[in-house]
Amino acid sequence: MQRVGFREFVRKKAVSLGIIGSARNLPDGTVAIHAGGVPAALEAFEIELHRGPRLSRVDTVEGSPADLPTDGTFTTR
């Protein structure tokens, strides 16, 4: 993803839902997102990830367990 504001979109949605974690670009152009929170918030977050920001194209959203930050924040790199 380039120049569509995807990571900032993810950060804003995460913060609004009380999700902790991080989002970062990978060399192949995908975005890795590590997220944690209450199940209902995570479900809402996943729905938003499928939509993405207006100029983005989201092909897939996959989930797996991940280590999360202990400071209660959501960051982008």
Secondary structure, 3 states (H helix, E strand, C coil): CCCCCHHHHHHHHHHHHCCEEEEEECCCCCEEEEEECCHHHHHHHHHHHHHCCCCCCCCCCCCCCCCCCCCCCEEEC
